[in-house]
Amino acid sequence: IEYLKKAHSYFLDFNMPLIRRKLIEAIDCSGRDQVAMLILKFYDAYTEEVRRHMDYEDKDVFTYIDTLLSGKYTEGYSIDVFASGHHQINTKLKELKDIIIRYLPQRENNLLNAVLFDIINCEQDLVSHCKVEDTLLVPAVRELEARMAENLPMVDDTVATAGSVSADMLSNREKEIIAHVARGMSNKEIADKLFLSVHTVTTHRRNISNKLQIHSPAGLAIYAVVNGLVNIDDLEPV
């Protein structure tokens, strides 16, 4: 929920206003070009639609979920009410992109090209945003509702991720190996230092990656610093 709230703020307070400013710079919005003015009005109406969509989620849906998490049940509402009316909010951005390409075919207009790229990226980001809600949020809340209906305790069976795995879930040997990887040592160097075979170190590395879902030395270095396994001053300079 916190991620989705921050995403709403990103779209409404930063990304979409930024696209609007770039759009005004790229097309003639002085009133002389009626098509340009209509495009700006189209964008403003779409932005307001997105705002209503996200305000409903912030004020109604997320409040309902917070109530569930506090152990209370709200009569007359369920996450299926949200899911049944939840729709993709990127469609009109695709329309806007097509309208700009079709009716403002201004060549050598790099500002307009930049706006088009921003619109395409925003459209894709909104698709991903809605997918998170449909495939992660809704099923999780349905399970929460079912547990509350059956008076079952809430359990956390979330798949471990790099953000949710603490250093306590790693063995001392795994922590040691992560620290050495963070310092820039190769598998052979680690094996020599710890009096292990390279095969054993490789197996530990594989297990560490499976637990943390971090596969690069740079990612392990960040994990090691965040979890206090190494001091940032011990890392090799990039």
C-alpha positions in Angstrom: 0.0 0.0 0.0 2.8 2.4 0.8 4.4 1.7 -2.5 1.1 2.3 -4.4 0.6 5.6 -2.5 4.0 6.8 -3.4 3.4 5.7 -7.0 0.2 7.8 -7.1 2.2 10.8 -5.8 4.8 10.2 -8.5 2.3 10.2 -11.3 0.0 13.0 -10.1 2.6 15.4 -8.5 5.6 14.8 -10.7 5.4 12.8 -13.9 2.1 14.0 -15.4 2.7 17.7 -14.6 6.2 17.4 -16.1 4.7 16.0 -19.3 2.2 18.9 -19.4 5.0 21.4 -19.1 7.0 19.8 -21.9 3.8 19.5 -24.1 3.2 23.3 -23.7 6.8 24.0 -24.7 6.6 21.6 -27.7 3.3 22.9 -29.3 1.8 26.3 -29.8 -0.7 26.7 -27.0 -1.1 30.5 -27.5 -4.6 30.0 -28.9 -3.6 30.4 -32.6 -3.3 26.7 -33.2 -6.7 25.2 -32.3 -5.5 21.6 -32.7 -2.7 22.2 -30.1 -5.2 23.7 -27.7 -7.5 20.7 -28.1 -4.6 18.4 -27.4 -3.8 20.2 -24.2 -7.4 20.1 -23.1 -7.5 16.4 -23.9 -4.4 15.9 -21.7 -5.8 18.0 -18.9 -9.1 16.0 -18.9 -7.2 12.8 -18.9 -5.0 13.9 -16.0 -8.2 14.7 -14.0 -9.5 11.3 -14.8 -6.3 9.7 -13.4 -6.5 11.9 -10.3 -10.1 10.7 -9.6 -9.1 7.1 -10.1 -6.2 7.3 -7.7 -8.0 9.5 -5.2 -10.6 6.8 -4.9 -8.0 4.2 -4.3 -6.2 6.4 -1.7 -9.4 7.4 0.2 -11.6 4.3 -0.2 -9.7 1.2 -1.1 -6.5 1.7 0.9 -8.5 3.0 3.9 -10.6 -0.2 3.7 -7.5 -2.3 3.7 -6.0 -0.4 6.6 -9.2 -1.1 8.5 -8.9 -4.9 7.7 -5.3 -4.8 8.9 -6.4 -3.3 12.2 -8.7 -6.3 12.8 -12.0 -4.7 11.8 -14.4 -5.6 9.0 -16.3 -3.1 6.9 -19.8 -4.3 6.0 -21.0 -3.7 2.5 -17.6 -3.5 0.9 -15.0 -5.9 -0.3 -11.9 -5.8 -2.5 -14.1 -7.4 -5.3 -16.1 -4.1 -5.5 -12.8 -2.5 -6.4 -11.6 -5.3 -8.7 -14.9 -5.4 -10.7 -14.6 -1.7 -11.5 -10.9 -1.5 -11.9 -9.8 -0.6 -15.4 -6.7 0.3 -17.3 -6.1 4.0 -17.1 -3.4 4.1 -19.9 -5.8 3.8 -22.9 -6.3 7.6 -23.4 -2.5 8.1 -23.3 -2.2 5.8 -26.3 -5.0 7.8 -28.0 -3.1 11.1 -27.2 0.1 9.7 -28.6 -1.7 8.7 -31.8 -3.4 12.1 -32.1 -0.1 13.9 -31.8 1.6 11.7 -34.4 -1.4 12.1 -36.8 -2.3 15.7 -36.4 1.0 17.3 -35.4 3.4 15.8 -37.9 6.0 18.5 -37.2 9.4 17.3 -38.4 12.6 18.4 -36.7 10.7 19.0 -33.5 12.8 17.4 -30.9 10.8 18.8 -28.0 7.7 17.1 -29.4 9.6 13.8 -29.9 10.7 14.0 -26.2 7.1 14.5 -25.1 6.1 11.4 -27.2 8.8 9.3 -25.5 7.6 10.5 -22.1 4.0 9.7 -22.9 5.0 6.2 -24.1 6.9 5.6 -20.9 4.1 6.9 -18.7 1.7 4.7 -20.6 3.9 1.6 -19.9 4.4 2.6 -16.2 0.6 2.9 -15.7 0.1 -0.5 -17.2 2.6 -1.9 -14.7 1.0 0.0 -11.9 -2.4 -1.5 -12.6 -0.9 -4.9 -12.9 0.6 -4.7 -9.4 -2.9 -3.8 -8.1 -4.6 -6.6 -10.0 -2.1 -9.4 -9.5 -0.7 -8.7 -6.1 -2.9 -6.3 -4.1 -6.3 -7.8 -4.9 -5.4 -11.5 -4.3 -3.6 -10.6 -1.0 -6.7 -8.6 0.3 -9.0 -11.5 -0.8 -7.0 -13.8 1.4 -7.0 -11.4 4.2 -10.8 -11.1 3.9 -11.2 -14.9 3.9 -9.0 -15.2 7.0 -11.0 -12.6 8.9 -14.3 -14.3 7.9 -13.0 -17.6 9.3 -11.4 -15.9 12.3 -8.0 -17.3 11.3 -4.8 -15.6 12.4 -3.0 -13.6 9.7 0.2 -15.3 8.6 3.1 -13.9 6.6 3.8 -16.5 3.9 5.3 -13.9 1.6 8.1 -15.1 -0.7 11.4 -13.8 0.7 12.9 -11.0 -1.3 16.1 -9.0 -1.0 14.2 -6.4 1.0 12.5 -8.8 3.4 15.4 -11.2 4.1 17.4 -10.1 7.1 21.0 -11.0 7.8 19.8 -13.3 10.6 18.4 -15.7 8.0 21.8 -16.3 6.6 24.4 -18.6 8.1 27.6 -17.2 9.5 29.5 -18.7 6.7 27.1 -17.1 4.1 27.5 -13.7 5.8 31.3 -14.1 5.7 31.2 -14.9 2.0 29.0 -12.0 1.2 31.4 -9.7 3.0 34.3 -11.0 1.0 32.3 -10.7 -2.3 31.5 -7.1 -1.3 35.2 -6.4 -0.9 35.8 -7.5 -4.5 37.3 -10.9 -3.9 36.9 -13.7 -6.5 35.6 -17.2 -5.6 39.1 -18.6 -5.7 40.4 -15.8 -3.4 37.5 -16.4 -1.0 38.2 -20.2 -1.1 41.9 -19.7 -0.3 41.2 -17.3 2.6 38.5 -19.5 4.2 40.3 -22.8 3.5 37.4 -24.0 1.4 37.2 -25.5 -2.1 36.1 -23.3 -5.0 33.2 -25.6 -5.5 32.0 -25.0 -1.9 32.2 -21.3 -2.3 30.3 -21.5 -5.5 27.6 -23.5 -3.8 27.4 -20.9 -1.0 27.1 -18.2 -3.6 24.3 -20.0 -5.3 22.4 -20.5 -2.0 22.9 -16.8 -1.1 21.5 -15.7 -4.5 18.5 -18.0 -4.0 17.8 -16.6 -0.6 18.3 -12.9 -1.4 17.4 -12.9 -5.1 20.5 -10.9 -5.6 22.9 -12.2 -8.3 25.5 -9.5 -8.9 28.5 -8.6 -6.7 27.4 -5.0 -6.8 24.0 -6.0 -5.4 25.6 -8.1 -2.7 27.9 -5.2 -1.8 24.9 -2.9 -1.2 23.2 -5.7 0.8 26.3 -6.1 2.9 26.6 -2.4 3.7 22.9 -2.0 4.5 23.0 -5.0 6.8 26.2 -4.1 8.5 28.3 -7.0 7.2 31.0 -4.6 5.9 31.9 -1.0 6.3 31.5 1.1 3.1 35.1 2.2 3.6 36.2 -1.4 3.1 34.7 -1.6 -0.4 36.9 -1.3 -3.5 36.5 2.1 -5.2 34.5 1.9 -8.5 
